[in-house]
């Protein structure tokens, strides 16, 4: 039986409504698609530790923390890319969108835009207060603990003529000062000053004038589409208590890790 005009129109109207709904759903899905991860270059990417959570340690430096915080504030997932001390090359060839690096330690053959984060520190040492070391020259021939990932600290140790004792993380390097296996441990002055404020570190708070000051900054390629967002964002770190809070967290966490490693019962 032939369909009436009304039946035909109702059928066509249903098809049109279905198509409209499908198109709207598709458009919503596209609009809500998750952006690509933000590729952030850092000196080194820590390997996944095959240990229980109770045995994870605080890493050296704050480049990974700053990279994660930038991603969080931009609402983007972060893909970390190991670039060593050469952010300009990785930016130029498009391997990364930005880098968190040390301007003083990088090559100068190209010209990325540097955004200072407000973090600045020299290197110094943690030693026993009854040490006979009074100057950097006194470190020649002595055992200095240093973290494997801290390239500038390792250069400083070698330049001083000391014996380099490489450790994977700060807590293990500092623990060896307490046990006497190392005469000193080299770290950023900013975090060691906070560590020396912990009661259990008073006897290990001898230090030397800081050397090799650096600043932590964000590098962008010229004309980066992220520049408009990142300039005020990175500047906000310097105008807030962010770095003071991070240094305090580092000191408290490392002090606890050293205690668990050296003094606490083996309950993990």
N, C-alpha and C positions, 0 to 999 in steps of 0.2 A: 504494500500500500504506500502511495506517495506521501512523504512527510509534508505537513502543512508548513506555510511560511513561518508561523510562530514557533513550531518545533525546530525548524532549521535555524532560526535566529538564536533560539535558546542554546542549541548545540554549539553554534559558532561562538556565541558569547562565552560558553564554558571553556572552549579551547583557548580563546583570547585571554581569559582570566588566568588559565593555567600557565600559558606562555609568559604572561606578565609576571606572575609569581616566580616562575623559574628564573627569568632574567633578573628580577630583584634579588633573589637568593644568590645568584652568581655574582652580581655586582657587590653585594655585601661581603661575600667571601673574598673577593679580590681586594676590596677596600680594607678588610681586616687581616690581610695576609701579613705574616710576621716578617719584619725586615731582615735582611741578611745580617749575620753576625758582624760585629765591628772587629776588624782585624787590627790588633794592637801589637806592635813590635816591642819586645823587651829583651834584655841582654841574654837571659837564659830562662827556659821553662822548666820548672821542677818536675822531675819524673814522678809518676804516680807511685806513692809509697805502699809497698805490700806489707803493711804492718797494721795492728789494731789501732783504732782511733786514739787510744790512751797513749800511744807511742809516737804520735805525730808531733813535729817540732815547729817552732816559729822559724821562718826563713830569714835570711839576711837581706837587708834593704827593703825599700818600700815601693819599688816599681810595680810589683804585682798587685799590691794593695791599691795603688792609684789607678791602675788599669781597670781593676774590678769596680772601683767606685765611680769612675767615669761611665762605664757601661750601665751601672745601676741608675745613675742620675739621668742618663739619656734614655733609659728604658730599652736598652739594646743588649742582646747577648754578646759576649766577648769571646773571640778566638785569639788566643795568645800565640805569637809567632816569635821564635828565637832568632835574633838578628845580631847577637854579639854586640860590639861597640860600633856598628856601622848602620845607623838608622837612615842616613841620607840615601844610600844605595837602594835599600829596601823600599823607601818611599818613592824614589824615582822610577823604579821598575814596576810599581803597582802591587807589590806583594803584600803591603800593609796600608791601612787607611791613616794611621798615626803611630807614633812611637812614644814610649815613656823611657827617657834616657838621660844621660849626663852630658850636657853640652861640652863641658871641659874635656871629656874623654873621647869625643867622637872626631871623625875625619872632617876636614874643612874644604873638601873638593867641590861640594855643592852647597846649596843655600836653602835649607828648609826654614820654615817659620818656627821659632822657638817661643813657647808660652811658659813662663816661669810658674812653678807650682807653689813657691813659698818655702820649700824644704831646702835647707842648706846646712852642710856639716863638714867638718874636717875629720880626719882619722886620728885616733889616739889609742891608748892601751889601758887595759885593766891589769893591775899587779898587786901582789901582797904589799901591805903597808910597811913591812920590815925589809923590803927589797933594798939592794945596794945599787940599783939602777937609778941614775939621776938625770940622764940625758939620752937622746936618741943614739948618740955615739956609743953609749954603754951597752946597746943591744947587740953589737957585733959579737957573733959567736954564741949568743944566747938562743934558747928555744922559744920561738914565737908561734903561737897557735893562730891560725887564720882560716876563714871559711872558704871552701873551694870556689864558690861562685863569685867571691869578691875580688875581681881582677885588680882593682887599684890598690887594695890592701896587700895583695900578694906582691905587687910590684914594690910597694913600700918596704915590705919585709926583706925582699931580695936586695934592694938598694941599701938597706941598713947593714947588710952583711950577717944577718941572723940566720939561724937554722929554721927553715919553714916547716911547721907541723900542720898539715892540712886536715881540716875536719869538715864534715858535711853541713853542719848547722851551728849557729851561735852557741846554743846551750852546751854542746859537747866541747867546743873550743874553750869556753869560759870555765867549764868544770875542771879542765886540766890545769888551769891556773890554781884552783882550789886544792887539787891533789898534789901539786908540785911538779907535774909532768911538763908543764910549760912555765917559762918565766913571765910571760905576758900573753895577752890575747888582743888582737887588733880589731877594732870596730869603730863605727861612727861615734864621734864625741857626743852628739845629741842624745843617743840612746844610753850610752855608758853613764853619762851624768845622771840620768833618771834611775838607772840600775843602782848606782852608788847610794841613792836615797833609800834603798831597801835595807832594813836593819841587818839582815844576814850578810850584806856585802860591805859593811864598814871596814872589815879587816882586809878587803881585797879592792880597795878604792884608790890605791896609789896610781898616778897617771902621769902623762907628759903633755907638753903643749901640743895642740892639734896641728896636723900637717895635711897637705893635699886637699884643701877645701873644694867641695863640689856642690852643685845645685841639681835638683831633680826637676826636669821640665818635660813638656809635651812638644813633640816635633810634628809639624804638618807639612805636606808638600805645597809648593806655591799654588794658589788658586783653589785650595781644598774647599769642597762644598760644606765641610764640617766647621770651617773657621768661625762662622757667625755664631754657632752654638758653643763652640769650645772656648773661645776667647774669654767670655764672661764666666763660664763654668770653671775653667782652670784658675782664673784670677780669684775666684771665691774661696779657693782652698787657702790662699795666703791671707785672706781677710777674715778668717774664722779660727776657732780653736782646734781645727782638724789635726794639724801636725802635733800639737801638744798632746792631744788625746792619743794619737797613734804611738808616740814615743812612750807614753805612760803604759799603754797596753803591752808594747814590746817588752819593757822592763819587767812588768809583773809576770807576763807569760814566761819569759826566759828564766827569771828567778825560780818560778815554780818547776819548770822543766829540769833545771840543774838540781833542785832539791829532790825531785822524783828519781833522777838518774843516780844521784850520789848517796842520798841519805834515807830515802823512804824504803820501807819493806817492799820486796818484789811481789806485789799483789796483783800485777797485771800479766 
